[in-house]
Amino acid sequence: MHTGLRITAFAAALAATFGTAYGVGTAVDPIVADGAPAPHDEHDERGGPGEPTARPEEGGGHENTPIGGLRISEGGYSLYLATPRVTAGQRTELRFTVRDASGEPVTAYQREHDKELHLVLASRDLVTYRHLHPARAADGTWSTPVDLPAAGGYRVFADFTPAGEDARNLTLGADLAASGRYAPARLPAPSGTARADGYQVELAGSLRPGRASELKLKVSRDGEPVDDLQPYLGAYGHLVALRSGDLAYLHVHPNGEPGDGTTEPGPEISFTATAPSEGTYRLFLDFRHGGEVHTAAFTVRAGTTSDAPHTAPSATPDHTDGHGH
């Protein structure tokens, strides 16, 4: 990434007081996950905005792990957010462009998971989470309506791959501020179980710094395993991981896809992930069943003796706070 991350004074003031919280939600597309506010949680500063890769552990010798979303520009591409401020509780059209090294809007992309661009929006305290799919105009301008439920600082992530044989996947990030009154929040303790809209999701596996590891998520409902999950964006599940504090964005890849002859439609969904550093992370799993998309959220810690999730259920509320398009 070539240019530094710019943060508005308003958003920076909010981020300084913010902590990290949790949420789950339901929607057809996109997803919203909201929870109750709480105080600030700890964060390992080693992988902050100034360090886009993880440091090797002392004596560990693992490779540096690239991460995304910490800067507004990378690889000759920049994210221009035309709507840097909104009002909480009011429906607003969020508009942005991705521009190349010459400053021209990008109008050609490779499709990944059925979309040219995936837009993830998360509050700095991780209370609100949305996986959006904006529409692109012919001039390269992307737009999508948003209605943020709470005031505070937010981070917008554009996940895309420009067209071209040598193009690579990029995740660019920009700050968004929502005006209004707010309250701080605290991240819940790590748990191996989350509830979302009547579903229970169990997490097995650990997130490890600098090392690829498998995460398995098992979906059940009313005590029965769900073995008829429906494809969503070309997979039976999508997992987004954000690091507490700076909201570093992790690429988490599903293992297998519908129709490949080996991947079953549940109850387990498998992913491979690599944490860029030690610290606390929030995982958001999107899965479709019964014609609706649901989101389950987990708190995990990487690189500590407690990096494996507990077996006790988290205090995740079994409700939805709405959705956007």
N, C-alpha and C positions, 0 to 999 in steps of 0.2 A: 504494500500500500504506500502511496507516494506523498499524500498530504495528511496533515494532522487532523484529528477530530475536533470539530468546533462545536461548542455547546453554548447555547444562549445563557445569559446571566440568570434568567428566571429559572430555566431548567436546571442549571447547576446548583442554584440555591435549594431547589426542591430535592435534587439527588443527594445533597449533603446530609439531609435529615432522614432520608429514606432507608428502610430496611428491606427485608424480603419476606414474602408471604406465599400463600398457596391458593389453588383453585381448581375446580373442575367445572365442566359445562356441557351443554348439548346444543346441537344445531345441525342443519343440513349442510351448510357451507356458507360462511366459515364458522369457526368455533369460538366461543367466549368462555373463559374460566375466571370467575370472580370469587373472592373470599373476603374475610374480615381483616382490617388493618392491624398491624403490630409493630414493635420496636426493631431497630437495626440489628442485622445478624453479622457475624464475623465473616471476613473475606481474606484470602491469601493474596497479598499484594504482589507476589512474585510474577503473576501472569497478568498484570494490569495492562492498560492501553498502550504503554510504552514497550511492551514485550509481546509481539504477536505470535510467539512460539513459546512452548513450555521449556523451562530449564530441566536438565537432567537431574534426577534425584541424586543425593550424595551417595556415591558408591553404586548407584543403580545402572548408569550407563545407557539409559534408553534414549531413543532418538527424539529430537525436537518435534513437537506436534503442531502443525499449522492450525490456526483457528480463524474464524471470520467474525465480521460484524463490529469490530472495534474501531474501524476507521471509515471515512466516507469515500476514500479513493483507493484503488488497488489495480495493478496490472494495466494501467492506462485508462481505466474506467472510473467514473465518479457518479455518485448518487446525489441528485439535486431535488431536495424536498421543497415543493412550492407552497406547502401548507405546514409551516413550522409550529403553528399554534392553533389550538381549537378550544372550545368551551365545553367543559364536562357536562354531560347530559343533553347536549345538542347535536343533532345529526349534521355532519359536515362532510363535504366531498374532499377526500384526501387525494392530492395530485402530486406527481413526481415524474422525473425523467432520469434515465441512465444515459450518460454521455461518454463518448470516446475521447481519446487523447487530443483530438482537434476541437473538442467542444460541441460536436454534433450529436443530437439525440440518436440513440441506438434504435433501429427499427427491425433488426433481424436477430432472432434468438433460436437456440436449439430447444426443442421441447423435452422436458424431463418430468416424469410422473404426470403426463397428460397436460402439462402447462408450460408456457414459455417463461413464466416468472412466478415464484412463490413469495408472498409477502407475509412476514411474521411480525406481529405487533405485541409488545409486552411492556407492562408497567415496570418502572425501576424496582418496585418492591415485589414484582412477580405475582401480584394479586390478579391482574387482568392479562389474559392471553388470547390472542386471535391469530388464526391461520387464514389469511385472506387471499383471494385470487382476483386482482384488479383487471380491468379491461384496458387494452392499449389502443390508442388512436393511431391513425396513419402517420402522424407527425412524431410518434414516439412517446407521447404523453400518456402515462398510466394514471388511472383514477379508480377510486372505490369509496363508497360511503362508509363512514365510521360514526359510531355514537359511543364515546367513552364514558363509562359509568361513574368514574371518580377523577378528581383533580390530581395533578402531580406530573412527574416526569415519566416519559415513555421512550422506548427505543423501537425504531422501525428497521427491519432487516429485509433487504431485497436479495433473494437467492435466485441466481440465474446463470446461464451459460450463453455467451454471445455466439452468433453463428460463425463458423469458420473451422477449418481442419485442426488448427493448433489452439483453439480456444479452450479455456479451462473454466470450471465452475467457480463462481465468485459469490461471496456474501458481503454486501456493503451495508453499513449501518449509519443512521442519522437520528438525531434527537428530536422528539416531539413533545411539546408542553401543552397540558390541559389546565386551564385556569379554573379556580374555584377552591373551596375549602377541602382539606385533606387531613388524614390521620396516619401516623406511622404504623408499621406492621412487623410481625416477627415470623420467621420461617418455622414451620412445625418440625418436630424431630423426624429423622429418617424413619421410614416405615416400608415394609415389604408389601403392604396392601393399601389400595386406594379404592374408593367407591365413586361411581359416576352414574347418576340417573338410574339406580336400581341394579347396576352391574357392579361386580367386584373384580378387581384386577390385581393379580399377585405378581410381584417382581422377583426374579431370581437372577443372580449374577452380580458382579461388582464393577463399578466404573474405576478404571485404573489410569494413573498419570502416564502418558507416553506409551501405553501398551494397548493394543487392540484386545477387547474382551467381548464375550457374548452376553447379551442381556435378553432374557426370556420373559415375556409377559403373558400370563394365562388369564383368559377372560371367562367369567362364569356369571350366571344369573339365577337367583333363587336356589342357589346351591348346586346347580347343574352346569357343567361345562358348555360353553357356546362353541359349537363346531360347525356353524354355518355363517361365519363372518362374510360380509359382502365387500368386494373390491372397492377401494377408495383411492383415487389418483394412482391407479396401477399397482396397488399393494393392499394387503390385508390390514396394514397398520402403518402409521407414520409417527416417528419419534423425534421431537425437538428437545435439545438439551441446552440450557442457559446457565452460565456460571454466576453465582450470587456475587453481587458487588458491581462488576463492570459489565455484566451480561454478555460475556464472550459466547459466541454462537458455535455450537458443535454440529458437524455433519454426522448424522447417525443413519446408517444404511440398513434397510431391511434385507434379510437373508432369504432369497427366493421371491417369487412373484406368482400371482394367480395364472394357472394354465401352463406352468413349466413342467408339470408331471410329477413333481415331488413335494411342492409346498401345499400343505393342507389348510383349509379355511378355518383354522382354529382347532382347539381353544388356545394353543400357544402361538405367539408371534415372536419371531427371533430377529435380533438386531446385532450389529457389530459397531462398537463405539470406542473412542479413545479420548480420555480426558487430557486437556492440554497442560494441566497442573494439578497439584493438590488443591483441595478446597471443597466448598459446598455447591451442589448443582441442583437445579430443578428440571425434572423430566416431564414432558407433556406428551402423552400417547393419544393419538387420534385413531379411532376405529369406527367402522360402519356396521350397524346391525339393525334390522327392522326398518330399513330405509332412512335411518338417521345417523348422523355422525356424533360420537360421544368423545369426551376428553377426560382422561384420568391423569392426575398429577402426583408425582413422587418427589421427595427430597432425598438426595443421596450425598454421601461424602466420599471423595476419592483421595487415596494416598494416606489413609490413617488406619489405625487398627479397627476402627468402627466403620470402614467403608462398605461393609456388607449391610444391607437393609435389615431392620428388625422385623420380627414376624407379627408384631401387634399391629392392628389396623390404625391408620392415621385418622386424624380428626377431620378428614375431608367431608364437607357437607354434601348430602345427596340431593342437590337441587341445581337448577339453572338460573342464571341471572340475565338471560336474553342472548341475542345474537345479532350479527350484522351481515351485510352482503357487500 
